[in-house]
Amino acid sequence: MNKSRLITVGSAAAVLALTAGAASATTTFITSQDIKDGAVHKVDLSEGVNRTLLRAQQPATTGTVYRVAHYANGAGGTAVATVACADTDAKSQKYVAIAGGVQVIDADGDATFGNDNAVPVADSFPGRMDWDTNSPKPGRLDGWVVRWGDDTKSMPQVNVWAVCMRASDDVQVQTNTY
């Protein structure tokens, strides 16, 4: 047998022996008790973990949307007007309206904004309407509802608005009785 063939066979045998030894070695896990506080840094973590941490650090307002429904033909005296947090029902339910309201444009018909202060709003609350029953849908907070309380007054143009944030399990509806 020549020298180069002997070296090749010997090298292959050594690699096999090392590989077999590594395969039969026991696996050792590092636990949180093994890590000194402050010893692991961002550069030590995977890209996936860093992306998750970055999303968790984003401000709470990420995903917030301000929606306005403009009723160009106005609303009657006891009308209900509403705005949804998104264009489809499924998308809207991924949000919670945290604020909302109404703007009546030219309420008294004199084309002056400054004196439109006699608009009778009966209700203004987060929710969505069931138009079949003309009542709020239970458990729905993904929009804003406004109802007027004076059947003699009509509003020429109306804007209903809502500030909506992505829904989470943290939002709880609580009612206090006084």
C-alpha positions in Angstrom: 0.0 0.0 0.0 1.4 3.4 -0.9 1.9 6.2 1.6 -0.8 8.6 0.3 -3.5 5.9 0.4 -2.5 5.0 3.9 -2.8 8.6 5.0 -6.2 8.9 3.4 -7.6 5.8 5.0 -6.1 6.8 8.4 -7.7 10.3 8.1 -11.1 8.8 7.2 -10.9 6.4 10.2 -10.0 9.3 12.5 -13.0 11.4 11.3 -15.3 8.5 11.8 -14.1 7.9 15.3 -14.5 11.6 16.2 -18.0 11.8 14.7 -19.1 8.6 16.4 -17.8 10.0 19.7 -19.6 13.3 19.2 -22.9 11.6 18.3 -22.8 9.5 21.5 -22.0 12.5 23.7 -24.8 13.7 26.1 -26.4 17.1 25.4 -25.9 19.8 28.0 -28.5 22.5 28.3 -27.8 26.0 29.6 -30.6 27.2 31.9 -31.3 30.7 33.2 -29.5 29.8 36.5 -26.3 29.4 34.4 -26.5 32.9 33.0 -25.2 35.8 35.0 -27.6 38.9 35.0 -26.6 41.2 32.2 -24.4 38.6 30.5 -26.7 38.1 27.5 -27.0 41.1 25.1 -29.1 41.8 22.0 -26.3 40.7 19.7 -26.3 37.3 21.3 -30.0 36.7 20.4 -31.4 35.4 17.1 -33.0 37.7 14.5 -36.4 36.3 15.3 -36.1 37.0 19.0 -34.9 40.5 18.3 -37.9 41.2 16.0 -40.2 40.0 18.7 -38.6 42.2 21.3 -38.7 45.2 18.9 -42.5 44.7 18.4 -43.0 44.5 22.1 -41.2 47.8 22.6 -43.2 49.7 20.0 -45.5 52.4 21.5 -49.0 51.4 22.5 -50.4 53.7 19.7 -49.0 51.5 16.9 -51.9 50.5 14.8 -54.1 53.3 16.0 -56.6 54.7 13.4 -58.7 57.8 13.3 -61.9 57.2 11.4 -64.6 59.7 10.3 -68.0 58.9 8.7 -69.3 62.0 6.8 -73.1 62.1 6.4 -73.3 64.7 3.6 -77.1 64.6 3.6 -77.3 65.1 7.4 -79.4 63.4 9.9 -82.9 63.7 11.2 -83.9 64.7 14.8 -83.8 61.2 16.4 -81.4 59.7 13.9 -78.5 57.4 14.7 -75.2 57.8 13.0 -72.1 55.6 13.4 -68.6 55.1 12.3 -66.7 51.7 12.2 -63.1 51.2 13.0 -62.4 49.6 9.6 -64.1 49.1 6.2 -65.2 45.5 6.8 -67.0 44.0 9.8 -64.2 41.4 10.3 -61.4 44.0 10.2 -63.4 46.4 12.4 -63.7 43.8 15.2 -59.9 43.8 15.5 -60.1 47.3 17.0 -61.6 49.0 20.0 -62.8 52.6 19.8 -61.2 54.4 22.7 -62.7 57.9 21.9 -65.3 59.3 19.6 -67.8 62.0 19.0 -69.8 64.0 16.6 -69.6 67.3 14.7 -72.7 68.8 13.3 -71.9 71.2 10.4 -74.1 74.3 10.1 -76.6 73.1 12.6 -78.7 76.2 12.5 -78.4 76.8 8.7 -76.7 80.2 8.8 -73.4 78.9 7.3 -71.5 80.1 10.5 -69.7 77.4 12.4 -69.2 79.5 15.6 -72.8 79.4 16.8 -73.7 75.7 16.2 -73.9 75.0 19.8 -77.5 73.9 20.3 -77.3 70.3 19.0 -79.2 67.8 21.2 -77.1 64.6 21.4 -78.9 61.9 23.4 -76.2 59.2 23.2 -72.5 59.0 22.2 -70.7 55.8 23.0 -68.4 53.1 21.6 -70.3 50.4 19.7 -71.9 49.1 16.5 -75.5 49.2 15.6 -77.8 46.3 14.7 -80.0 48.0 12.1 -82.6 45.2 12.2 -83.4 45.9 15.9 -82.2 49.5 15.9 -80.2 48.8 19.0 -76.4 48.4 19.8 -74.8 45.1 19.1 -73.8 43.4 22.4 -70.1 43.3 23.2 -69.1 45.4 20.1 -66.8 48.3 20.8 -65.3 48.6 17.3 -66.9 51.9 16.3 -68.8 54.9 17.6 -72.5 55.5 17.8 -74.3 58.9 18.2 -78.1 59.4 18.6 -79.9 62.7 18.6 -82.7 63.4 21.0 -84.7 66.3 19.5 -87.1 65.0 16.8 -87.9 68.6 15.7 -84.3 69.4 14.7 -82.4 68.0 11.7 -78.7 68.5 11.0 -77.6 69.4 7.5 -74.2 67.6 7.6 -72.7 65.3 10.3 -69.3 63.9 10.9 -69.1 61.0 13.4 -65.5 60.1 14.4 -63.7 57.5 16.4 -60.1 56.9 17.5 -59.5 53.1 17.3 -56.7 51.0 18.7 -55.9 47.4 18.0 -58.0 45.2 20.3 -56.3 43.1 23.0 -57.5 40.9 25.8 -56.6 43.8 28.2 -59.7 45.8 27.3 -62.4 45.1 29.9 -65.8 46.7 30.0 -66.6 47.8 33.5 -69.8 49.5 34.7 -70.0 51.3 38.0 -73.4 52.1 39.5 -73.8 55.4 41.5 
